[in-house]
């Protein structure tokens, strides 16, 4: 019974580690570039993307290890599960707190087709209201650059 529970937990931990380490899919298609004119620039702060998955996995594994040191039988199994859950939550929070922040800017661009696009990006010197710009990319990867 002990070996069966341990092998299930080890299998689950391995699956979580592999999932957390998987790189997000990259679009192999061409990069979208749009043109427009800056209507507004607002200063903001950008929080770095925290890799909470890695922190959660390490915390969960540590929690399982500490839980396995408590008691025996069913109580030990419960302690391991509780340790895994608590460790996962604590590891994710620690990874999130470790993420830094940097100065950024929200750039509002009216594209040539009339659509208003907002891009949040690190500060790019030289951008000003009324300037013609390119919007490179889509979604979180979009960036506004001077023409």
N, C-alpha and C positions, 0 to 999 in steps of 0.2 A: 504494500500500500504506500509506504514512504517513497519508494523508488518511483512508483507510478505518478504520484503527486509532483515529485521533484522533476520528472521528465516532462510533464505537462507544463510546468512553470518555465522550465528551460526552453521548451519549444516556443511558448508564448513570448518570452523575452527575446529570443532570436528573431522571431517574426517582427516584433516591435522595433528592434534595432535596425533590421534591414529596411523596414518601411521608413524609419526616420532618416536613414542615410540615403534614401533614393533621391536622385536629383529630379527637380521638376522638369517636365517635358519641354523641350525647346522647339519652337516653330521653325521648321526648315525652310519655310516660304520666304519671299522677299520682304524687306522692311518697308513699312508704309511711311511715306513722307508727304506731309500736307504743308501748304503755305498759308500764311495769314498775317495779321497785324495785332500787336499787343495792345489790349485795352486796359489792363490793370495788372499791377504787380503788388502782392501783399507779402510782407515778411512772415515767416513761420518757423517752427522747429520741427525737424524730422527725427523721429526715433529710429534708431538702427533696427533692422530686422533681426530679432533674436531667434536663435535656433533652439526654441524651447523643446523641440523633439529630443535632441541629444540630452539636455538637462533632465527631461522627464524619464528617459530610458535609464540614465545613470542613477537617478534618484530611486526609481522603481527597483532596479537590481540591488541597490544598497539596502533598500527597505526589506526586500525579500531575505537578503542575507542576515540582517539584524533580527528579523522576525523568526528565522529558523533557529536562532540561539535561545528562544524562549520556550520553555515547557516541553511537552511531548504530545503525541497523538493528535486529536482533533484541535486542542488548544494551540498547538504549534502551527497547524495548518491555518487556523484563523489568524494567528499572529503574523504569519507570512503574507497572507492576503492583505491584512490591514497595513502591514509594512510596505507592501508593493504600492497600494493606493496612496498612502501618506507620502511615501518617498517620491512617487511620480508627481504629485501635486507640489511638493517642496522643491524638487529639482526643476520643474518648469518655471516656478516663481523665481528661483535663484537665477536661472538663465535669462529670464525676462528683465530682472533688476540689473543684471550685468550689461545689458545692452545700453549703449550710449546714445547721445543725441547730437545733432549737428544743425547749424543754421540752414534754413532753406527758404524757398519762395514759392508762392502760389502764383502762377503766371496764367492770366486769362487771355486767350487768343481768339479773335474772330477770324475764322478761316475764310478763304476766298469763296467758298460755297455758302457762307452766311452762318455756319454753325459756330456757337461759342464753346470753346474747349478749355478746360482748366487742367493744368499740369503742375503737380507739386514735385519740386526737384531741388537738389543742392543749389546754393547761390551760384549763379553764373554771372560774372562781372560783365558789364557792358550792355545788358538788356535794359531797355527803357520803353516807356509807354509810347505808342505810335510807331514803333520800329517794325519793319517787315522781318518775319522769322520763318523758319522751318520747324515743324513738329515732326520729330523722328520717332517712329515706333508706335506702340499701342499700350494701353493699360498702364500698369506700374512701371513699365520700361520706357514710357514716352519721355522725351526730352525736347525742350525748346532751345533752339540755337539760332544765332543771327544769320541772316542771308548773306 
